Amino acid sequence: MFLQQGTQGGAAPTVGGGTRFGNTLADADLVWVFSSDYVVADIFRVAVGKIIEHWDVAGGQ
């Protein structure tokens, strides 16, 4: 299966957060969500419409 790419152009959350989301990728049961503010990615494994695993990846400085 090939990767599907999407973007989310919404404003940052105003309550309790402040990260803007950049690109998203999906392949089979994995979804990658990249931040447009930081060097951070979240990886989710999804089954039957629910997140069943989650990993964070952050770039060091």
ZIPE-V237457 format. One record per pair of residues at least 24 apart in sequence whose C-alpha atoms are under 6 Angstrom apart, sorted by the first residue. I is the first residue (numbers start at 1). GAP is how many residues later the second one is. D is the distance in whole Angstrom. If there is no record, write none. Layout:
# ZIPE-V237457
I_GAP_D + I_GAP_D
This chain:
# ZIPE-V237457
3_24_5
